[in-house]
Amino acid sequence: MNISEKTAIITGGASGLGEATARHFHSLGANVAIFDVNVYRGLAISQELGSRCSFYDVDVTGDGSVAKAMARVVEKYGGVHICCNYAGIAPAVKTLGRDGPGDLELFTKVIHINLIGTFNVARLAAHEMAKNTPVDEDGSRGVIINTASVAAYEGQIGQAAYSASKGGVASMTLTMARDLARNGIRVNAIAPGLIHTPMFDAFPQEVYNSLSRQPLYPVRLGKPEEVARLAQHLVENNYMNGEVVRMDAGIRMQAK
Ligand SMILES: NC(=O)c1ccc[n+]([C@@H]2O[C@H](COP(=O)([O-])OP(=O)(O)OC[C@H]3O[C@@H](n4cnc5c(N)ncnc54)[C@H](O)[C@@H]3O)[C@@H](O)[C@H]2O)c1
């Protein structure tokens, strides 16, 4: 599916990988709708990008609020063709910590945002995409891109909640592709390794340096723009479907 003149919803589009993808798709001629809880950054980006970009104050876990924002996007741009699910959080939850059993409330919150939030937005986007007139000879009506993580396969110490949520995203991607094939909607996921987003700026220098040395080759953190270019490929290449693509410079995460 060509990106130009299509409408893309980007959750988590106010920062990091989502912001890079929002900017990239906008530069390729798409209408971009950012769904995020970070109102300040979301508005700043939409104002900077101008008329083909709009921001919606949306918590991906909210049922009614996502549906309302989706309806506003359809009203403004005439439909939804692309949905990139980047919204996510990554707090540490150990199974057994120094203070006792792992924090169940926090575990639940991570699953709720990363996994249930992804399904929530995807199902509502698919509902709109299914109404589109096919845009090419393959009958394409829409493309959904989920965000997993290498932690889906190699969760580190303290990543029980995060790896469970991303494992869920990875394993539901093929199932969603199967569910939506008859509607002309493809579903893939990106499983990034270590990508330099604002998250990394909070780390102490020695942690930052140690993480930067872990990729196999090239030995550096990934750039958000590199993920955005993979997202572009997953939209444009109609033969990519039901796949989880690791993008990690060959890294295999160790226990810590
Ligand atoms: N950066 C990496 O190395 C890396 C690696 C693997 C996977 N990922 C995944 O990629 C995605 C983006 O990560 P990032 O590094 O860009 O992080 P980030 O913190 O820079 O961006 C995440 C965005 O999601 C938004 N968000 C959080 N909860 C939300 C909610 N309930 N509703 C709507 N928006 C919400 C935040 O406000 C933020 O703008 C996440 O799902 C993350 O787990 C990142």
The ligand as a MOL file (V3000), in Angstrom:
LIG
                    3D

  0  0  0     0  0            999 V3000
M  V30 BEGIN CTAB
M  V30 COUNTS 44 48 0 0 0
M  V30 BEGIN ATOM
M  V30 1 N 13.1750 2.1520 22.5920 0
M  V30 2 C 13.4340 0.8560 22.5740 0
M  V30 3 O 14.6050 0.4370 22.6670 0
M  V30 4 C 12.3360 -0.1470 22.4540 0
M  V30 5 C 12.6890 -1.4970 22.3300 0
M  V30 6 C 11.6920 -2.4470 22.1870 0
M  V30 7 C 10.3770 -2.0650 22.1730 0
M  V30 8 N 10.0440 -0.7540 22.3130 0 CHG=1
M  V30 9 C 8.6170 -0.4230 22.3050 0
M  V30 10 O 8.3870 0.6030 21.3800 0
M  V30 11 C 7.2880 1.4110 21.7990 0
M  V30 12 C 7.7220 2.8670 21.8260 0
M  V30 13 O 8.7860 2.9840 22.7480 0
M  V30 14 P 9.6690 4.3050 22.8630 0
M  V30 15 O 11.0480 3.8860 23.1980 0
M  V30 16 O 9.4180 5.1770 21.6950 0 CHG=-1
M  V30 17 O 9.0530 4.9110 24.1960 0
M  V30 18 P 8.6440 6.4300 24.5820 0
M  V30 19 O 8.4600 6.3880 26.0540 0
M  V30 20 O 9.6070 7.3840 23.9770 0
M  V30 21 O 7.2150 6.5950 23.8470 0
M  V30 22 C 6.0720 5.9300 24.2860 0
M  V30 23 C 4.8780 6.8300 24.0820 0
M  V30 24 O 3.6960 6.0960 24.4810 0
M  V30 25 C 2.8440 7.0100 25.1720 0
M  V30 26 N 1.9330 6.2650 26.0550 0
M  V30 27 C 2.2330 5.5850 27.1910 0
M  V30 28 N 1.1070 5.0660 27.7230 0
M  V30 29 C 0.0810 5.4410 26.9240 0
M  V30 30 C -1.3180 5.2110 26.9450 0
M  V30 31 N -1.8970 4.5120 27.9370 0
M  V30 32 N -2.0810 5.7100 25.9400 0
M  V30 33 C -1.5140 6.4450 24.9440 0
M  V30 34 N -0.1830 6.7010 24.8800 0
M  V30 35 C 0.6000 6.2020 25.8480 0
M  V30 36 C 3.7970 7.9010 25.9530 0
M  V30 37 O 3.1710 9.1080 26.3670 0
M  V30 38 C 4.9170 8.1160 24.9410 0
M  V30 39 O 4.6570 9.2480 24.1340 0
M  V30 40 C 6.8670 0.8670 23.1610 0
M  V30 41 O 5.7840 -0.0150 22.9990 0
M  V30 42 C 8.1090 0.1150 23.6280 0
M  V30 43 O 7.7950 -0.9220 24.5270 0
M  V30 44 C 10.9870 0.2150 22.4650 0
M  V30 END ATOM
M  V30 BEGIN BOND
M  V30 1 1 1 2
M  V30 2 2 2 3
M  V30 3 1 2 4
M  V30 4 1 4 5
M  V30 5 2 4 44
M  V30 6 2 5 6
M  V30 7 1 6 7
M  V30 8 2 7 8
M  V30 9 1 8 9
M  V30 10 1 8 44
M  V30 11 1 9 10
M  V30 12 1 9 42
M  V30 13 1 10 11
M  V30 14 1 11 12
M  V30 15 1 11 40
M  V30 16 1 12 13
M  V30 17 1 13 14
M  V30 18 2 14 15
M  V30 19 1 14 16
M  V30 20 1 14 17
M  V30 21 1 17 18
M  V30 22 2 18 19
M  V30 23 1 18 20
M  V30 24 1 18 21
M  V30 25 1 21 22
M  V30 26 1 22 23
M  V30 27 1 23 24
M  V30 28 1 23 38
M  V30 29 1 24 25
M  V30 30 1 25 26
M  V30 31 1 25 36
M  V30 32 1 26 27
M  V30 33 1 26 35
M  V30 34 2 27 28
M  V30 35 1 28 29
M  V30 36 1 29 30
M  V30 37 2 29 35
M  V30 38 1 30 31
M  V30 39 2 30 32
M  V30 40 1 32 33
M  V30 41 2 33 34
M  V30 42 1 34 35
M  V30 43 1 36 37
M  V30 44 1 36 38
M  V30 45 1 38 39
M  V30 46 1 40 41
M  V30 47 1 40 42
M  V30 48 1 42 43
M  V30 END BOND
M  V30 END CTAB
M  END
